[in-house]
C-alpha cells in the first residue's frame, strides 16, 4: 500500500529547519480566532464538543499524494490542533507556489465540508476573489507536531492492516478462525460443501458458527482455492478464490470479498472482476 508517510517526513524535516522566532506583522491570533464567524463557530463547537465530528478527513499535498482518514477521534484531534495554530492576522508579503500546498479537508456525511489550506509549514492560505493571501505561522513546528501525529496514525493504521493480512489455513478443509469485526477476538467460521451430483451445480456455504449470522453462498462452487484475510479503510475482509462450474466442468476460478457487517456476513464482487 503506497502511503504519504515518506513525503510527510520530508515536510516535517522542513518544518524543523524553518522553525524559529520571527517578527510577524499585525497581531498573533489562533486560526479559530482568525476564522471566527457564525458558520465556522457552529462547525467548531460541534467538533470540539464531540457532538458533530466530521466523518472523514481528506489530506492532500501538492504532488498528488493524499490520504483519507475515517477515525473520528483522530479527526477531532487534528481539527483542534489546526484551529489552535497561531498566525499573523495580517497577510505576509509572500507569493504562493504551486508545489507548496498542504490541505486538510473535513467532510461530513450530509455534504458539509471545511478545508484548511497551507503553504508548506510556514503559511496559512486564504483564497478569495482577489487571489491567495498568506498568513505566516508564528512557529512552523506547530504544524510539524500535526504532521508527526498524522505520520504516526497512518503508520499504525497500515501496520494493523498488514497484521490482518495473510493466508488462512482451513482445519479439516472447512473450519477457520478470523477476527471479522476487528474487535481483537477471533470468531469461528466454516465452509459447508453441497454435492448435487449431475442434478445441479454444487454450492459452498460460508457461515459464522460461533454465533448466529446469515450465511454467504458460493453458487456453483466446487472447491476453495485460496482464502486470505485482508483489511482496508473499511475494516477486515476475506478474499476468497474458488473453482466453479457444473458436474462436467468446474475448473474455472472466481473471486469474492466477504465482510462481517453488523454481525451479518455480506459478499461483494472483487473490484475489476
Buried (B, 14 or more C-beta within 10 A) or exposed (E): EEBBBEBBEEBBEBBEEBBEEBEBEEEBBBBBEBBEEEEBEEBBEBBBEEEBBBEBBBBBBBEEBEBEBBBBEBBBBBBBBBBEBBBBEEBBEBEBEEEBBBBBBBBBEEEBEBEBBBBBBBBBBBEEEEEBBBBBBBBBBBBBBBBBBBBEBBEEBBEEBEEBBEEBEEEEEBEBBBBBBEEEEEBBBBBEBEEEEEEEBBBBBBBBEEEEBEBBBBEBBBBBEEBEBBBEEEBBBBBBBBBBBEBEEBEEEBBBBBBBEEEEBBBEEEEEE
